[in-house]
């Protein structure tokens, strides 16, 4: 073997002597989340011991049937130094509804909010009335506020837009290319698609994100996308990362 072959190639990206698992958009698929956490634990046992972190990329609610269960499980993990939950655009919308924004409510009901309301015990008739009148919208907002515990709502408000770990940046949707971290907006990190998805720029970090659905994990030199549309496909995907190495783990319904 040549000297070159014997030399260990320096990693382009470092995880800071840690192993990181990132989990894509859950969207109320509680059994898939529980199964995926089990698969991550199994994967961890089969590898060499290493400090390990788990990052969830947001969009815990909407579209799937058990948003409340997902949120209550993740809320219970708050305070762990090794477990990091980020905010997604769907959480941002739910918080606007709790704040009394009727425009956000109308938008939310078209994009999965009905399933979340049902998971918190709201009646279908009340949800239907909210599509017909302003009074019905206020009634629904007040009823929803009464169902969501203040502690859980505050947990959701505290969720950050990103998590930086060594050379990896985790954000729900991505970043605005060619901007420094302090110049990035929360709106972009929660909502962006283009020009982020098509950018070939080598960002200061390798960005791990959800938000934009793909058939399987997309692993590129500058970004890793892991939203495999769990509520639609029955597949919830995570990515394990150690320096440059990245391997997908998928729970299947």
C-alpha positions in Angstrom: 0.0 0.0 0.0 1.3 3.5 -0.8 2.1 6.0 1.8 -0.9 8.0 0.7 -3.1 5.0 1.2 -1.8 4.5 4.7 -2.4 8.1 5.7 -5.8 8.8 7.2 -7.6 11.4 5.2 -8.5 14.4 7.3 -12.3 14.7 7.5 -13.9 17.7 5.8 -16.4 18.0 8.6 -16.0 17.2 12.3 -18.7 16.1 14.8 -16.3 17.1 17.6 -15.6 13.6 18.8 -19.3 12.9 19.1 -21.9 10.8 17.3 -25.1 12.7 16.3 -28.4 11.3 15.2 -30.8 13.7 13.5 -34.5 12.9 13.1 -36.7 14.3 10.3 -40.2 15.6 10.3 -42.4 13.5 12.5 -45.8 15.1 11.7 -47.9 13.3 14.4 -46.6 9.8 13.6 -46.1 8.8 17.2 -45.5 5.0 16.7 -42.9 5.7 14.0 -41.1 8.1 16.3 -41.0 5.5 19.1 -39.8 2.8 16.7 -37.1 5.1 15.3 -35.8 6.0 18.8 -35.5 2.3 19.4 -33.6 1.7 16.2 -31.2 4.6 17.1 -30.6 3.0 20.5 -29.9 -0.3 18.8 -27.5 1.3 16.2 -25.8 3.1 19.1 -25.2 -0.2 20.9 -23.6 -1.8 17.9 -21.0 1.0 17.5 -18.0 2.0 19.6 -18.9 4.0 22.8 -19.0 7.7 22.0 -20.7 10.8 23.4 -24.0 10.9 21.5 -26.5 13.6 20.8 -30.0 13.4 19.2 -31.4 16.3 17.3 -35.1 16.5 16.1 -35.5 18.9 13.2 -39.0 20.2 13.9 -42.5 19.7 12.5 -43.7 17.4 15.3 -47.3 18.2 14.6 -50.0 18.2 11.9 -51.1 15.8 9.2 -50.5 12.6 11.3 -53.0 11.6 13.9 -51.0 11.8 17.2 -49.4 15.3 17.4 -50.3 15.7 21.1 -48.6 12.4 22.0 -45.4 13.4 20.0 -45.2 16.8 21.7 -45.8 15.4 25.2 -43.0 12.8 24.7 -40.6 15.4 23.5 -41.6 17.9 26.1 -40.8 15.3 28.8 -37.2 15.1 27.4 -36.6 18.8 27.9 -33.5 19.5 30.0 -31.4 16.8 28.6 -27.9 18.0 27.5 -27.9 15.3 24.8 -31.4 15.7 23.3 -32.1 18.8 21.2 -35.5 19.7 19.7 -35.8 22.4 17.1 -38.8 24.5 16.0 -40.4 23.8 12.6 -42.7 26.0 10.5 -45.7 24.0 11.7 -44.9 24.7 15.3 -44.5 28.4 14.5 -48.0 28.3 12.9 -49.6 26.6 15.9 -48.1 29.2 18.2 -49.6 32.0 16.1 -53.0 30.3 16.4 -52.6 30.1 20.2 -51.8 33.8 20.1 -55.2 34.5 18.4 -54.1 34.9 14.8 -57.2 34.0 12.7 -55.3 34.2 9.4 -52.8 31.7 10.7 -55.7 29.5 11.8 -57.2 29.5 8.3 -53.8 28.7 6.8 -53.2 26.0 9.4 -56.5 24.2 8.7 -55.5 23.7 5.1 -52.0 22.2 6.0 -52.6 19.6 8.7 -53.9 21.7 11.6 -57.2 19.8 11.8 -55.4 16.6 12.7 -53.6 18.4 15.5 -56.7 19.9 16.9 -58.4 16.5 16.9 -55.4 15.0 18.7 -56.0 17.6 21.5 -59.6 16.6 21.8 -61.4 19.4 19.7 -64.7 18.3 18.2 -65.0 18.0 14.4 -68.1 20.1 14.4 -66.3 23.0 16.1 -63.5 22.7 13.5 -66.0 22.7 10.7 -67.7 25.9 12.1 -64.3 27.6 12.1 -64.2 27.3 8.3 -67.5 29.1 8.0 -67.4 32.1 10.3 -65.3 34.5 12.3 -67.2 33.6 15.4 -66.4 30.0 14.8 -62.7 30.8 14.5 -62.6 32.6 17.8 -64.5 29.8 19.5 -62.0 27.2 18.1 -59.0 29.3 19.2 -60.3 29.7 22.7 -61.1 26.0 23.0 -57.7 25.0 21.7 -56.0 27.3 24.3 -57.9 25.6 27.0 -56.7 22.2 25.9 -52.9 22.9 25.5 -51.1 23.0 28.8 -49.2 26.3 29.5 -46.1 24.3 30.2 -46.2 22.6 26.8 -47.0 25.8 25.0 -44.0 27.5 26.7 -41.8 24.6 25.8 -42.8 25.0 22.1 -42.1 28.7 22.3 -38.6 28.1 23.6 -37.6 25.7 20.8 -34.6 27.2 18.9 -34.5 27.6 15.1 -31.1 25.9 14.9 -28.5 23.8 16.7 -24.8 24.2 15.9 -22.5 21.3 16.8 -18.9 21.4 15.6 -19.0 21.5 11.7 -22.7 20.6 11.5 -25.6 23.0 11.5 -29.1 21.6 12.2 -32.1 23.6 11.1 -35.6 22.6 10.1 -35.6 24.0 6.5 -32.1 25.1 5.8 -30.2 28.4 5.5 -29.7 31.3 3.2 -26.5 30.5 1.2 -23.5 32.7 1.6 -24.6 34.4 4.8 -22.9 34.1 8.2 -24.8 32.4 11.0 -25.5 35.7 12.7 -27.1 37.0 9.5 -29.4 34.0 9.1 -33.1 34.7 9.8 -35.4 32.4 11.8 -37.9 32.7 8.9 -35.4 31.2 6.5 -34.3 28.5 8.9 -38.0 27.5 9.3 -39.3 28.0 5.8 -36.6 28.2 3.1 -36.4 25.9 0.0 -34.7 27.8 -2.7 -32.0 28.9 -3.2 -30.8 26.6 -0.5 -31.8 23.2 -2.0 -30.1 23.8 -5.3 -27.0 25.6 -4.0 -23.7 23.8 -4.5 -21.9 26.3 -2.2 -19.7 24.8 0.5 -21.3 26.4 3.5 -19.2 27.0 6.7 -21.1 23.9 8.0 -22.7 20.9 6.6 -26.4 21.6 7.0 -28.8 18.9 8.2 -32.5 19.7 7.5 -36.0 18.4 7.0 -39.0 20.4 5.5 -38.5 19.5 1.9 -39.7 15.9 1.2 -37.5 13.4 -0.5 -37.9 9.6 -1.3 -34.9 8.7 0.9 -32.2 10.6 2.7 -30.3 13.0 0.5 -26.6 13.1 1.4 -24.6 15.8 -0.4 -21.3 17.4 0.4 -22.9 20.6 1.8 -26.3 19.4 3.1 -28.2 16.3 4.3 -32.0 16.2 3.8 -34.1 13.7 5.8 -37.8 14.5 5.5 -39.2 11.4 3.9 -42.9 12.4 4.4 -43.7 10.1 7.3 -47.4 10.9 7.4 -47.7 10.0 3.7 -45.2 7.3 3.1 -45.1 5.5 6.5 -41.3 6.1 6.6 -39.6 8.2 9.3 -35.9 8.8 8.7 -33.0 9.6 10.9 -29.3 10.1 9.9 -26.4 9.0 12.0 -23.3 11.2 11.7 -19.6 10.9 12.7 -17.4 13.4 11.0 -17.8 12.8 7.2 -19.6 9.5 7.7 -23.4 9.6 7.4 -25.8 6.6 7.5 -29.6 6.6 7.3 -31.9 4.8 9.7 -35.6 4.4 8.8 -38.6 3.3 10.8 -41.3 1.8 8.5 -45.0 1.5 9.5 
